Amino acid sequence: MTGHQILTPAARALLAEALREGKATTKGRRAAVAELVERGLLISKRGEATLTPAGRFAACKEART
């Protein structure tokens, strides 16, 4: 994983399964990542964050000001 993304082994397996099931589209990745966030399995070290289409966290402009 890169930089500011933390996945537990269970979360990594869940996301990999979603991608294997043909959900490799932007919408599918967003849904899988949103599910992980909801379950508390994916967090951002930066605190306030939004998800990019690739399922990565991007710091909010409001959080930086």
PDBQT receptor file of N, H, CA, C and O in Angstrom, charges set to zero:
ATOM      1  N   MET A   1       0.839  -1.168   0.000  1.00  0.00    +0.000 N 
ATOM      2  CA  MET A   1       0.000   0.000   0.000  1.00  0.00    +0.000 C 
ATOM      3  C   MET A   1       0.892   1.243   0.000  1.00  0.00    +0.000 C 
ATOM      4  O   MET A   1       2.044   1.197   0.431  1.00  0.00    +0.000 OA
ATOM      5  N   THR A   2       0.357   2.309  -0.474  1.00  0.00    +0.000 N 
ATOM      6  H   THR A   2      -0.579   2.346  -0.824  1.00  0.00    +0.000 HD
ATOM      7  CA  THR A   2       1.151   3.525  -0.557  1.00  0.00    +0.000 C 
ATOM      8  C   THR A   2       0.749   4.527   0.503  1.00  0.00    +0.000 C 
ATOM      9  O   THR A   2      -0.408   4.586   0.920  1.00  0.00    +0.000 OA
ATOM     10  N   GLY A   3       1.699   5.294   0.921  1.00  0.00    +0.000 N 
ATOM     11  H   GLY A   3       2.638   5.246   0.582  1.00  0.00    +0.000 HD
ATOM     12  CA  GLY A   3       1.516   6.485   1.734  1.00  0.00    +0.000 C 
ATOM     13  C   GLY A   3       0.512   6.456   2.853  1.00  0.00    +0.000 C 
ATOM     14  O   GLY A   3       0.794   5.912   3.921  1.00  0.00    +0.000 OA
ATOM     15  N   HIS A   4      -0.647   7.023   2.639  1.00  0.00    +0.000 N 
ATOM     16  H   HIS A   4      -0.876   7.465   1.771  1.00  0.00    +0.000 HD
ATOM     17  CA  HIS A   4      -1.583   7.324   3.704  1.00  0.00    +0.000 C 
ATOM     18  C   HIS A   4      -2.791   6.407   3.736  1.00  0.00    +0.000 C 
ATOM     19  O   HIS A   4      -3.844   6.791   4.244  1.00  0.00    +0.000 OA
ATOM     20  N   GLN A   5      -2.659   5.214   3.208  1.00  0.00    +0.000 N 
ATOM     21  H   GLN A   5      -1.804   4.901   2.795  1.00  0.00    +0.000 HD
ATOM     22  CA  GLN A   5      -3.775   4.286   3.205  1.00  0.00    +0.000 C 
ATOM     23  C   GLN A   5      -3.424   3.091   4.076  1.00  0.00    +0.000 C 
ATOM     24  O   GLN A   5      -2.336   2.530   3.942  1.00  0.00    +0.000 OA
ATOM     25  N   ILE A   6      -4.311   2.698   4.953  1.00  0.00    +0.000 N 
ATOM     26  H   ILE A   6      -5.195   3.154   5.062  1.00  0.00    +0.000 HD
ATOM     27  CA  ILE A   6      -4.065   1.554   5.812  1.00  0.00    +0.000 C 
ATOM     28  C   ILE A   6      -5.186   0.551   5.578  1.00  0.00    +0.000 C 
ATOM     29  O   ILE A   6      -6.364   0.883   5.713  1.00  0.00    +0.000 OA
ATOM     30  N   LEU A   7      -4.819  -0.672   5.228  1.00  0.00    +0.000 N 
ATOM     31  H   LEU A   7      -3.862  -0.942   5.118  1.00  0.00    +0.000 HD
ATOM     32  CA  LEU A   7      -5.790  -1.745   5.079  1.00  0.00    +0.000 C 
ATOM     33  C   LEU A   7      -5.419  -2.875   6.021  1.00  0.00    +0.000 C 
ATOM     34  O   LEU A   7      -4.260  -3.288   6.075  1.00  0.00    +0.000 OA
ATOM     35  N   THR A   8      -6.387  -3.372   6.756  1.00  0.00    +0.000 N 
ATOM     36  H   THR A   8      -7.328  -3.037   6.712  1.00  0.00    +0.000 HD
ATOM     37  CA  THR A   8      -6.145  -4.568   7.542  1.00  0.00    +0.000 C 
ATOM     38  C   THR A   8      -6.103  -5.737   6.567  1.00  0.00    +0.000 C 
ATOM     39  O   THR A   8      -6.611  -5.617   5.452  1.00  0.00    +0.000 OA
ATOM     40  N   PRO A   9      -5.512  -6.863   6.954  1.00  0.00    +0.000 N 
ATOM     41  CA  PRO A   9      -5.500  -8.023   6.051  1.00  0.00    +0.000 C 
ATOM     42  C   PRO A   9      -6.905  -8.431   5.604  1.00  0.00    +0.000 C 
ATOM     43  O   PRO A   9      -7.102  -8.800   4.446  1.00  0.00    +0.000 OA
ATOM     44  N   ALA A  10      -7.874  -8.368   6.506  1.00  0.00    +0.000 N 
ATOM     45  H   ALA A  10      -7.714  -8.068   7.447  1.00  0.00    +0.000 HD
ATOM     46  CA  ALA A  10      -9.253  -8.723   6.141  1.00  0.00    +0.000 C 
ATOM     47  C   ALA A  10      -9.818  -7.743   5.124  1.00  0.00    +0.000 C 
ATOM     48  O   ALA A  10     -10.502  -8.148   4.184  1.00  0.00    +0.000 OA
ATOM     49  N   ALA A  11      -9.539  -6.461   5.306  1.00  0.00    +0.000 N 
ATOM     50  H   ALA A  11      -8.983  -6.132   6.070  1.00  0.00    +0.000 HD
ATOM     51  CA  ALA A  11     -10.026  -5.447   4.375  1.00  0.00    +0.000 C 
ATOM     52  C   ALA A  11      -9.372  -5.608   3.015  1.00  0.00    +0.000 C 
ATOM     53  O   ALA A  11     -10.032  -5.468   1.985  1.00  0.00    +0.000 OA
ATOM     54  N   ARG A  12      -8.080  -5.902   3.007  1.00  0.00    +0.000 N 
ATOM     55  H   ARG A  12      -7.544  -6.016   3.843  1.00  0.00    +0.000 HD
ATOM     56  CA  ARG A  12      -7.359  -6.101   1.750  1.00  0.00    +0.000 C 
ATOM     57  C   ARG A  12      -7.963  -7.281   0.983  1.00  0.00    +0.000 C 
ATOM     58  O   ARG A  12      -8.125  -7.218  -0.236  1.00  0.00    +0.000 OA
ATOM     59  N   ALA A  13      -8.295  -8.353   1.704  1.00  0.00    +0.000 N 
ATOM     60  H   ALA A  13      -8.163  -8.404   2.694  1.00  0.00    +0.000 HD
ATOM     61  CA  ALA A  13      -8.904  -9.527   1.080  1.00  0.00    +0.000 C 
ATOM     62  C   ALA A  13     -10.286  -9.193   0.525  1.00  0.00    +0.000 C 
ATOM     63  O   ALA A  13     -10.642  -9.638  -0.566  1.00  0.00    +0.000 OA
ATOM     64  N   LEU A  14     -11.068  -8.407   1.276  1.00  0.00    +0.000 N 
ATOM     65  H   LEU A  14     -10.779  -8.045   2.163  1.00  0.00    +0.000 HD
ATOM     66  CA  LEU A  14     -12.408  -8.016   0.821  1.00  0.00    +0.000 C 
ATOM     67  C   LEU A  14     -12.338  -7.176  -0.445  1.00  0.00    +0.000 C 
ATOM     68  O   LEU A  14     -13.114  -7.385  -1.377  1.00  0.00    +0.000 OA
ATOM     69  N   LEU A  15     -11.406  -6.221  -0.479  1.00  0.00    +0.000 N 
ATOM     70  H   LEU A  15     -10.776  -6.052   0.279  1.00  0.00    +0.000 HD
ATOM     71  CA  LEU A  15     -11.259  -5.376  -1.655  1.00  0.00    +0.000 C 
ATOM     72  C   LEU A  15     -10.768  -6.191  -2.849  1.00  0.00    +0.000 C 
ATOM     73  O   LEU A  15     -11.243  -5.999  -3.968  1.00  0.00    +0.000 OA
ATOM     74  N   ALA A  16      -9.822  -7.099  -2.619  1.00  0.00    +0.000 N 
ATOM     75  H   ALA A  16      -9.436  -7.255  -1.709  1.00  0.00    +0.000 HD
ATOM     76  CA  ALA A  16      -9.317  -7.956  -3.696  1.00  0.00    +0.000 C 
ATOM     77  C   ALA A  16     -10.438  -8.833  -4.250  1.00  0.00    +0.000 C 
ATOM     78  O   ALA A  16     -10.525  -9.042  -5.460  1.00  0.00    +0.000 OA
ATOM     79  N   GLU A  17     -11.290  -9.343  -3.372  1.00  0.00    +0.000 N 
ATOM     80  H   GLU A  17     -11.219  -9.173  -2.389  1.00  0.00    +0.000 HD
ATOM     81  CA  GLU A  17     -12.420 -10.160  -3.807  1.00  0.00    +0.000 C 
ATOM     82  C   GLU A  17     -13.381  -9.345  -4.672  1.00  0.00    +0.000 C 
ATOM     83  O   GLU A  17     -13.866  -9.834  -5.693  1.00  0.00    +0.000 OA
ATOM     84  N   ALA A  18     -13.653  -8.118  -4.270  1.00  0.00    +0.000 N 
ATOM     85  H   ALA A  18     -13.259  -7.721  -3.441  1.00  0.00    +0.000 HD
ATOM     86  CA  ALA A  18     -14.545  -7.255  -5.051  1.00  0.00    +0.000 C 
ATOM     87  C   ALA A  18     -13.969  -7.018  -6.441  1.00  0.00    +0.000 C 
ATOM     88  O   ALA A  18     -14.705  -7.023  -7.427  1.00  0.00    +0.000 OA
ATOM     89  N   LEU A  19     -12.666  -6.812  -6.524  1.00  0.00    +0.000 N 
ATOM     90  H   LEU A  19     -12.068  -6.808  -5.723  1.00  0.00    +0.000 HD
ATOM     91  CA  LEU A  19     -12.035  -6.584  -7.825  1.00  0.00    +0.000 C 
ATOM     92  C   LEU A  19     -12.077  -7.848  -8.681  1.00  0.00    +0.000 C 
ATOM     93  O   LEU A  19     -12.291  -7.773  -9.891  1.00  0.00    +0.000 OA
ATOM     94  N   ARG A  20     -11.871  -9.014  -8.053  1.00  0.00    +0.000 N 
ATOM     95  H   ARG A  20     -11.698  -9.075  -7.070  1.00  0.00    +0.000 HD
ATOM     96  CA  ARG A  20     -11.920 -10.284  -8.801  1.00  0.00    +0.000 C 
ATOM     97  C   ARG A  20     -13.320 -10.554  -9.337  1.00  0.00    +0.000 C 
ATOM     98  O   ARG A  20     -13.466 -11.170 -10.393  1.00  0.00    +0.000 OA
ATOM     99  N   GLU A  21     -14.339 -10.107  -8.633  1.00  0.00    +0.000 N 
ATOM    100  H   GLU A  21     -14.220  -9.606  -7.776  1.00  0.00    +0.000 HD
ATOM    101  CA  GLU A  21     -15.726 -10.348  -9.042  1.00  0.00    +0.000 C 
ATOM    102  C   GLU A  21     -16.179  -9.422 -10.162  1.00  0.00    +0.000 C 
ATOM    103  O   GLU A  21     -17.370  -9.354 -10.468  1.00  0.00    +0.000 OA
ATOM    104  N   GLY A  22     -15.250  -8.719 -10.767  1.00  0.00    +0.000 N 
ATOM    105  H   GLY A  22     -14.283  -8.774 -10.518  1.00  0.00    +0.000 HD
ATOM    106  CA  GLY A  22     -15.606  -7.866 -11.890  1.00  0.00    +0.000 C 
ATOM    107  C   GLY A  22     -16.041  -6.477 -11.493  1.00  0.00    +0.000 C 
ATOM    108  O   GLY A  22     -16.616  -5.752 -12.305  1.00  0.00    +0.000 OA
ATOM    109  N   LYS A  23     -15.780  -6.093 -10.265  1.00  0.00    +0.000 N 
ATOM    110  H   LYS A  23     -15.314  -6.682  -9.605  1.00  0.00    +0.000 HD
ATOM    111  CA  LYS A  23     -16.162  -4.767  -9.801  1.00  0.00    +0.000 C 
ATOM    112  C   LYS A  23     -14.973  -3.816  -9.900  1.00  0.00    +0.000 C 
ATOM    113  O   LYS A  23     -14.797  -2.938  -9.056  1.00  0.00    +0.000 OA
ATOM    114  N   ALA A  24     -14.168  -3.998 -10.926  1.00  0.00    +0.000 N 
ATOM    115  H   ALA A  24     -14.311  -4.712 -11.612  1.00  0.00    +0.000 HD
ATOM    116  CA  ALA A  24     -12.955  -3.195 -11.081  1.00  0.00    +0.000 C 
ATOM    117  C   ALA A  24     -13.245  -1.844 -11.729  1.00  0.00    +0.000 C 
ATOM    118  O   ALA A  24     -12.318  -1.103 -12.057  1.00  0.00    +0.000 OA
ATOM    119  N   THR A  25     -14.502  -1.526 -11.911  1.00  0.00    +0.000 N 
ATOM    120  H   THR A  25     -15.255  -2.128 -11.645  1.00  0.00    +0.000 HD
ATOM    121  CA  THR A  25     -14.857  -0.215 -12.447  1.00  0.00    +0.000 C 
ATOM    122  C   THR A  25     -14.712   0.824 -11.341  1.00  0.00    +0.000 C 
ATOM    123  O   THR A  25     -14.600   0.478 -10.166  1.00  0.00    +0.000 OA
ATOM    124  N   THR A  26     -14.714   2.075 -11.716  1.00  0.00    +0.000 N 
ATOM    125  H   THR A  26     -14.805   2.356 -12.671  1.00  0.00    +0.000 HD
ATOM    126  CA  THR A  26     -14.616   3.141 -10.722  1.00  0.00    +0.000 C 
ATOM    127  C   THR A  26     -15.756   3.024  -9.714  1.00  0.00    +0.000 C 
ATOM    128  O   THR A  26     -15.534   3.142  -8.509  1.00  0.00    +0.000 OA
ATOM    129  N   LYS A  27     -16.965   2.796 -10.197  1.00  0.00    +0.000 N 
ATOM    130  H   LYS A  27     -17.146   2.700 -11.176  1.00  0.00    +0.000 HD
ATOM    131  CA  LYS A  27     -18.124   2.686  -9.313  1.00  0.00    +0.000 C 
ATOM    132  C   LYS A  27     -17.968   1.500  -8.365  1.00  0.00    +0.000 C 
ATOM    133  O   LYS A  27     -18.305   1.599  -7.185  1.00  0.00    +0.000 OA
ATOM    134  N   GLY A  28     -17.463   0.390  -8.871  1.00  0.00    +0.000 N 
ATOM    135  H   GLY A  28     -17.189   0.310  -9.829  1.00  0.00    +0.000 HD
ATOM    136  CA  GLY A  28     -17.262  -0.796  -8.041  1.00  0.00    +0.000 C 
ATOM    137  C   GLY A  28     -16.199  -0.591  -6.983  1.00  0.00    +0.000 C 
ATOM    138  O   GLY A  28     -16.360  -1.013  -5.838  1.00  0.00    +0.000 OA
ATOM    139  N   ARG A  29     -15.102   0.064  -7.371  1.00  0.00    +0.000 N 
ATOM    140  H   ARG A  29     -14.971   0.407  -8.301  1.00  0.00    +0.000 HD
ATOM    141  CA  ARG A  29     -14.035   0.350  -6.401  1.00  0.00    +0.000 C 
ATOM    142  C   ARG A  29     -14.546   1.285  -5.315  1.00  0.00    +0.000 C 
ATOM    143  O   ARG A  29     -14.278   1.082  -4.131  1.00  0.00    +0.000 OA
ATOM    144  N   ARG A  30     -15.283   2.310  -5.725  1.00  0.00    +0.000 N 
ATOM    145  H   ARG A  30     -15.501   2.475  -6.687  1.00  0.00    +0.000 HD
ATOM    146  CA  ARG A  30     -15.836   3.247  -4.735  1.00  0.00    +0.000 C 
ATOM    147  C   ARG A  30     -16.746   2.522  -3.757  1.00  0.00    +0.000 C 
ATOM    148  O   ARG A  30     -16.684   2.755  -2.550  1.00  0.00    +0.000 OA
ATOM    149  N   ALA A  31     -17.588   1.646  -4.279  1.00  0.00    +0.000 N 
ATOM    150  H   ALA A  31     -17.639   1.457  -5.260  1.00  0.00    +0.000 HD
ATOM    151  CA  ALA A  31     -18.514   0.913  -3.420  1.00  0.00    +0.000 C 
ATOM    152  C   ALA A  31     -17.756   0.011  -2.449  1.00  0.00    +0.000 C 
ATOM    153  O   ALA A  31     -18.089  -0.050  -1.266  1.00  0.00    +0.000 OA
ATOM    154  N   ALA A  32     -16.744  -0.684  -2.947  1.00  0.00    +0.000 N 
ATOM    155  H   ALA A  32     -16.473  -0.635  -3.909  1.00  0.00    +0.000 HD
ATOM    156  CA  ALA A  32     -15.961  -1.577  -2.087  1.00  0.00    +0.000 C 
ATOM    157  C   ALA A  32     -15.223  -0.788  -1.012  1.00  0.00    +0.000 C 
ATOM    158  O   ALA A  32     -15.215  -1.182   0.154  1.00  0.00    +0.000 OA
ATOM    159  N   VAL A  33     -14.609   0.318  -1.399  1.00  0.00    +0.000 N 
ATOM    160  H   VAL A  33     -14.616   0.638  -2.347  1.00  0.00    +0.000 HD
ATOM    161  CA  VAL A  33     -13.867   1.134  -0.434  1.00  0.00    +0.000 C 
ATOM    162  C   VAL A  33     -14.829   1.773   0.562  1.00  0.00    +0.000 C 
ATOM    163  O   VAL A  33     -14.527   1.846   1.753  1.00  0.00    +0.000 OA
ATOM    164  N   ALA A  34     -15.980   2.235   0.087  1.00  0.00    +0.000 N 
ATOM    165  H   ALA A  34     -16.225   2.176  -0.881  1.00  0.00    +0.000 HD
ATOM    166  CA  ALA A  34     -16.970   2.832   0.993  1.00  0.00    +0.000 C 
ATOM    167  C   ALA A  34     -17.425   1.808   2.029  1.00  0.00    +0.000 C 
ATOM    168  O   ALA A  34     -17.627   2.144   3.196  1.00  0.00    +0.000 OA
ATOM    169  N   GLU A  35     -17.585   0.561   1.597  1.00  0.00    +0.000 N 
ATOM    170  H   GLU A  35     -17.420   0.288   0.649  1.00  0.00    +0.000 HD
ATOM    171  CA  GLU A  35     -17.977  -0.495   2.530  1.00  0.00    +0.000 C 
ATOM    172  C   GLU A  35     -16.884  -0.711   3.580  1.00  0.00    +0.000 C 
ATOM    173  O   GLU A  35     -17.182  -0.897   4.759  1.00  0.00    +0.000 OA
ATOM    174  N   LEU A  36     -15.630  -0.685   3.151  1.00  0.00    +0.000 N 
ATOM    175  H   LEU A  36     -15.389  -0.534   2.192  1.00  0.00    +0.000 HD
ATOM    176  CA  LEU A  36     -14.519  -0.851   4.092  1.00  0.00    +0.000 C 
ATOM    177  C   LEU A  36     -14.467   0.301   5.082  1.00  0.00    +0.000 C 
ATOM    178  O   LEU A  36     -14.238   0.095   6.274  1.00  0.00    +0.000 OA
ATOM    179  N   VAL A  37     -14.679   1.512   4.587  1.00  0.00    +0.000 N 
ATOM    180  H   VAL A  37     -14.865   1.680   3.619  1.00  0.00    +0.000 HD
ATOM    181  CA  VAL A  37     -14.674   2.690   5.461  1.00  0.00    +0.000 C 
ATOM    182  C   VAL A  37     -15.796   2.572   6.485  1.00  0.00    +0.000 C 
ATOM    183  O   VAL A  37     -15.602   2.842   7.670  1.00  0.00    +0.000 OA
ATOM    184  N   GLU A  38     -16.975   2.165   6.010  1.00  0.00    +0.000 N 
ATOM    185  H   GLU A  38     -17.133   1.946   5.047  1.00  0.00    +0.000 HD
ATOM    186  CA  GLU A  38     -18.132   2.033   6.894  1.00  0.00    +0.000 C 
ATOM    187  C   GLU A  38     -17.873   1.007   7.990  1.00  0.00    +0.000 C 
ATOM    188  O   GLU A  38     -18.299   1.187   9.131  1.00  0.00    +0.000 OA
ATOM    189  N   ARG A  39     -17.176  -0.066   7.642  1.00  0.00    +0.000 N 
ATOM    190  H   ARG A  39     -16.829  -0.213   6.716  1.00  0.00    +0.000 HD
ATOM    191  CA  ARG A  39     -16.861  -1.113   8.623  1.00  0.00    +0.000 C 
ATOM    192  C   ARG A  39     -15.689  -0.729   9.523  1.00  0.00    +0.000 C 
ATOM    193  O   ARG A  39     -15.374  -1.443  10.475  1.00  0.00    +0.000 OA
ATOM    194  N   GLY A  40     -15.053   0.383   9.226  1.00  0.00    +0.000 N 
ATOM    195  H   GLY A  40     -15.309   0.963   8.452  1.00  0.00    +0.000 HD
ATOM    196  CA  GLY A  40     -13.919   0.812  10.032  1.00  0.00    +0.000 C 
ATOM    197  C   GLY A  40     -12.639   0.082   9.700  1.00  0.00    +0.000 C 
ATOM    198  O   GLY A  40     -11.708   0.074  10.506  1.00  0.00    +0.000 OA
ATOM    199  N   LEU A  41     -12.570  -0.535   8.525  1.00  0.00    +0.000 N 
ATOM    200  H   LEU A  41     -13.326  -0.528   7.870  1.00  0.00    +0.000 HD
ATOM    201  CA  LEU A  41     -11.393  -1.307   8.141  1.00  0.00    +0.000 C 
ATOM    202  C   LEU A  41     -10.406  -0.507   7.311  1.00  0.00    +0.000 C 
ATOM    203  O   LEU A  41      -9.286  -0.961   7.078  1.00  0.00    +0.000 OA
ATOM    204  N   LEU A  42     -10.801   0.673   6.862  1.00  0.00    +0.000 N 
ATOM    205  H   LEU A  42     -11.711   1.042   7.052  1.00  0.00    +0.000 HD
ATOM    206  CA  LEU A  42      -9.924   1.521   6.056  1.00  0.00    +0.000 C 
ATOM    207  C   LEU A  42      -9.981   2.920   6.642  1.00  0.00    +0.000 C 
ATOM    208  O   LEU A  42     -11.055   3.508   6.768  1.00  0.00    +0.000 OA
ATOM    209  N   ILE A  43      -8.832   3.443   6.993  1.00  0.00    +0.000 N 
ATOM    210  H   ILE A  43      -7.959   2.965   6.891  1.00  0.00    +0.000 HD
ATOM    211  CA  ILE A  43      -8.799   4.769   7.601  1.00  0.00    +0.000 C 
ATOM    212  C   ILE A  43      -7.760   5.632   6.915  1.00  0.00    +0.000 C 
ATOM    213  O   ILE A  43      -6.888   5.124   6.211  1.00  0.00    +0.000 OA
ATOM    214  N   SER A  44      -7.850   6.906   7.113  1.00  0.00    +0.000 N 
ATOM    215  H   SER A  44      -8.559   7.319   7.685  1.00  0.00    +0.000 HD
ATOM    216  CA  SER A  44      -6.873   7.845   6.581  1.00  0.00    +0.000 C 
ATOM    217  C   SER A  44      -6.078   8.432   7.731  1.00  0.00    +0.000 C 
ATOM    218  O   SER A  44      -6.655   8.883   8.721  1.00  0.00    +0.000 OA
ATOM    219  N   LYS A  45      -4.761   8.431   7.610  1.00  0.00    +0.000 N 
ATOM    220  H   LYS A  45      -4.292   8.065   6.806  1.00  0.00    +0.000 HD
ATOM    221  CA  LYS A  45      -3.909   9.030   8.634  1.00  0.00    +0.000 C 
ATOM    222  C   LYS A  45      -4.070  10.541   8.649  1.00  0.00    +0.000 C 
ATOM    223  O   LYS A  45      -3.695  11.192   9.624  1.00  0.00    +0.000 OA
ATOM    224  N   ARG A  46      -4.620  11.105   7.589  1.00  0.00    +0.000 N 
ATOM    225  H   ARG A  46      -4.925  10.576   6.797  1.00  0.00    +0.000 HD
ATOM    226  CA  ARG A  46      -4.761  12.553   7.483  1.00  0.00    +0.000 C 
ATOM    227  C   ARG A  46      -6.031  13.078   8.137  1.00  0.00    +0.000 C 
ATOM    228  O   ARG A  46      -6.258  14.288   8.146  1.00  0.00    +0.000 OA
ATOM    229  N   GLY A  47      -6.840  12.220   8.668  1.00  0.00    +0.000 N 
ATOM    230  H   GLY A  47      -6.655  11.237   8.660  1.00  0.00    +0.000 HD
ATOM    231  CA  GLY A  47      -8.084  12.665   9.308  1.00  0.00    +0.000 C 
ATOM    232  C   GLY A  47      -9.164  12.914   8.279  1.00  0.00    +0.000 C 
ATOM    233  O   GLY A  47      -9.594  11.983   7.599  1.00  0.00    +0.000 OA
ATOM    234  N   GLU A  48      -9.610  14.151   8.151  1.00  0.00    +0.000 N 
ATOM    235  H   GLU A  48      -9.260  14.908   8.704  1.00  0.00    +0.000 HD
ATOM    236  CA  GLU A  48     -10.651  14.502   7.186  1.00  0.00    +0.000 C 
ATOM    237  C   GLU A  48     -10.164  14.167   5.785  1.00  0.00    +0.000 C 
ATOM    238  O   GLU A  48      -9.095  14.618   5.374  1.00  0.00    +0.000 OA
ATOM    239  N   ALA A  49     -10.927  13.392   5.063  1.00  0.00    +0.000 N 
ATOM    240  H   ALA A  49     -11.796  13.026   5.397  1.00  0.00    +0.000 HD
ATOM    241  CA  ALA A  49     -10.500  12.997   3.725  1.00  0.00    +0.000 C 
ATOM    242  C   ALA A  49     -11.702  12.627   2.878  1.00  0.00    +0.000 C 
ATOM    243  O   ALA A  49     -12.782  12.342   3.397  1.00  0.00    +0.000 OA
ATOM    244  N   THR A  50     -11.504  12.634   1.581  1.00  0.00    +0.000 N 
ATOM    245  H   THR A  50     -10.627  12.865   1.159  1.00  0.00    +0.000 HD
ATOM    246  CA  THR A  50     -12.508  12.166   0.637  1.00  0.00    +0.000 C 
ATOM    247  C   THR A  50     -11.885  11.034  -0.157  1.00  0.00    +0.000 C 
ATOM    248  O   THR A  50     -10.664  10.880  -0.173  1.00  0.00    +0.000 OA
ATOM    249  N   LEU A  51     -12.712  10.248  -0.810  1.00  0.00    +0.000 N 
ATOM    250  H   LEU A  51     -13.704  10.373  -0.796  1.00  0.00    +0.000 HD
ATOM    251  CA  LEU A  51     -12.203   9.148  -1.614  1.00  0.00    +0.000 C 
ATOM    252  C   LEU A  51     -12.115   9.564  -3.067  1.00  0.00    +0.000 C 
ATOM    253  O   LEU A  51     -13.039  10.177  -3.601  1.00  0.00    +0.000 OA
ATOM    254  N   THR A  52     -11.007   9.233  -3.705  1.00  0.00    +0.000 N 
ATOM    255  H   THR A  52     -10.257   8.735  -3.271  1.00  0.00    +0.000 HD
ATOM    256  CA  THR A  52     -10.851   9.504  -5.129  1.00  0.00    +0.000 C 
ATOM    257  C   THR A  52     -11.494   8.362  -5.900  1.00  0.00    +0.000 C 
ATOM    258  O   THR A  52     -11.814   7.334  -5.303  1.00  0.00    +0.000 OA
ATOM    259  N   PRO A  53     -11.697   8.510  -7.221  1.00  0.00    +0.000 N 
ATOM    260  CA  PRO A  53     -12.272   7.418  -8.000  1.00  0.00    +0.000 C 
ATOM    261  C   PRO A  53     -11.455   6.130  -7.922  1.00  0.00    +0.000 C 
ATOM    262  O   PRO A  53     -12.010   5.046  -8.099  1.00  0.00    +0.000 OA
ATOM    263  N   ALA A  54     -10.171   6.222  -7.666  1.00  0.00    +0.000 N 
ATOM    264  H   ALA A  54      -9.720   7.103  -7.522  1.00  0.00    +0.000 HD
ATOM    265  CA  ALA A  54      -9.329   5.030  -7.568  1.00  0.00    +0.000 C 
ATOM    266  C   ALA A  54      -9.439   4.371  -6.198  1.00  0.00    +0.000 C 
ATOM    267  O   ALA A  54      -8.787   3.360  -5.938  1.00  0.00    +0.000 OA
ATOM    268  N   GLY A  55     -10.260   4.940  -5.327  1.00  0.00    +0.000 N 
ATOM    269  H   GLY A  55     -10.789   5.762  -5.539  1.00  0.00    +0.000 HD
ATOM    270  CA  GLY A  55     -10.420   4.366  -4.011  1.00  0.00    +0.000 C 
ATOM    271  C   GLY A  55      -9.334   4.790  -3.048  1.00  0.00    +0.000 C 
ATOM    272  O   GLY A  55      -9.100   4.114  -2.046  1.00  0.00    +0.000 OA
ATOM    273  N   ARG A  56      -8.671   5.886  -3.327  1.00  0.00    +0.000 N 
ATOM    274  H   ARG A  56      -8.861   6.436  -4.140  1.00  0.00    +0.000 HD
ATOM    275  CA  ARG A  56      -7.625   6.399  -2.448  1.00  0.00    +0.000 C 
ATOM    276  C   ARG A  56      -8.140   7.641  -1.726  1.00  0.00    +0.000 C 
ATOM    277  O   ARG A  56      -9.076   8.300  -2.179  1.00  0.00    +0.000 OA
ATOM    278  N   PHE A  57      -7.523   7.937  -0.621  1.00  0.00    +0.000 N 
ATOM    279  H   PHE A  57      -6.763   7.402  -0.253  1.00  0.00    +0.000 HD
ATOM    280  CA  PHE A  57      -7.905   9.130   0.126  1.00  0.00    +0.000 C 
ATOM    281  C   PHE A  57      -7.201  10.353  -0.433  1.00  0.00    +0.000 C 
ATOM    282  O   PHE A  57      -6.026  10.293  -0.794  1.00  0.00    +0.000 OA
ATOM    283  N   ALA A  58      -7.912  11.447  -0.502  1.00  0.00    +0.000 N 
ATOM    284  H   ALA A  58      -8.867  11.496  -0.209  1.00  0.00    +0.000 HD
ATOM    285  CA  ALA A  58      -7.346  12.735  -0.900  1.00  0.00    +0.000 C 
ATOM    286  C   ALA A  58      -7.760  13.733   0.172  1.00  0.00    +0.000 C 
ATOM    287  O   ALA A  58      -8.939  13.814   0.515  1.00  0.00    +0.000 OA
ATOM    288  N   ALA A  59      -6.826  14.480   0.696  1.00  0.00    +0.000 N 
ATOM    289  H   ALA A  59      -5.868  14.414   0.418  1.00  0.00    +0.000 HD
ATOM    290  CA  ALA A  59      -7.139  15.432   1.764  1.00  0.00    +0.000 C 
ATOM    291  C   ALA A  59      -8.108  16.486   1.247  1.00  0.00    +0.000 C 
ATOM    292  O   ALA A  59      -7.956  16.990   0.134  1.00  0.00    +0.000 OA
ATOM    293  N   CYS A  60      -9.092  16.810   2.053  1.00  0.00    +0.000 N 
ATOM    294  H   CYS A  60      -9.216  16.401   2.957  1.00  0.00    +0.000 HD
ATOM    295  CA  CYS A  60     -10.066  17.838   1.680  1.00  0.00    +0.000 C 
ATOM    296  C   CYS A  60      -9.409  19.210   1.701  1.00  0.00    +0.000 C 
ATOM    297  O   CYS A  60      -8.563  19.484   2.552  1.00  0.00    +0.000 OA
ATOM    298  N   LYS A  61      -9.793  20.062   0.778  1.00  0.00    +0.000 N 
ATOM    299  H   LYS A  61     -10.480  19.839   0.087  1.00  0.00    +0.000 HD
ATOM    300  CA  LYS A  61      -9.272  21.427   0.766  1.00  0.00    +0.000 C 
ATOM    301  C   LYS A  61      -9.671  22.152   2.049  1.00  0.00    +0.000 C 
ATOM    302  O   LYS A  61      -8.887  22.928   2.595  1.00  0.00    +0.000 OA
ATOM    303  N   GLU A  62     -10.887  21.900   2.529  1.00  0.00    +0.000 N 
ATOM    304  H   GLU A  62     -11.524  21.270   2.085  1.00  0.00    +0.000 HD
ATOM    305  CA  GLU A  62     -11.356  22.564   3.737  1.00  0.00    +0.000 C 
ATOM    306  C   GLU A  62     -10.514  22.166   4.942  1.00  0.00    +0.000 C 
ATOM    307  O   GLU A  62     -10.295  22.980   5.839  1.00  0.00    +0.000 OA
ATOM    308  N   ALA A  63     -10.045  20.932   4.973  1.00  0.00    +0.000 N 
ATOM    309  H   ALA A  63     -10.223  20.270   4.244  1.00  0.00    +0.000 HD
ATOM    310  CA  ALA A  63      -9.272  20.448   6.113  1.00  0.00    +0.000 C 
ATOM    311  C   ALA A  63      -7.888  21.083   6.161  1.00  0.00    +0.000 C 
ATOM    312  O   ALA A  63      -7.279  21.157   7.228  1.00  0.00    +0.000 OA
ATOM    313  N   ARG A  64      -7.391  21.537   5.026  1.00  0.00    +0.000 N 
ATOM    314  H   ARG A  64      -7.886  21.476   4.159  1.00  0.00    +0.000 HD
ATOM    315  CA  ARG A  64      -6.054  22.120   4.975  1.00  0.00    +0.000 C 
ATOM    316  C   ARG A  64      -6.031  23.586   5.361  1.00  0.00    +0.000 C 
ATOM    317  O   ARG A  64      -4.968  24.115   5.685  1.00  0.00    +0.000 OA
ATOM    318  N   THR A  65      -7.177  24.257   5.334  1.00  0.00    +0.000 N 
ATOM    319  H   THR A  65      -8.040  23.827   5.070  1.00  0.00    +0.000 HD
ATOM    320  CA  THR A  65      -7.193  25.702   5.592  1.00  0.00    +0.000 C 
ATOM    321  C   THR A  65      -7.300  26.007   7.064  1.00  0.00    +0.000 C 
ATOM    322  O   THR A  65      -7.326  27.174   7.453  1.00  0.00    +0.000 OA
TER     323      THR A  65
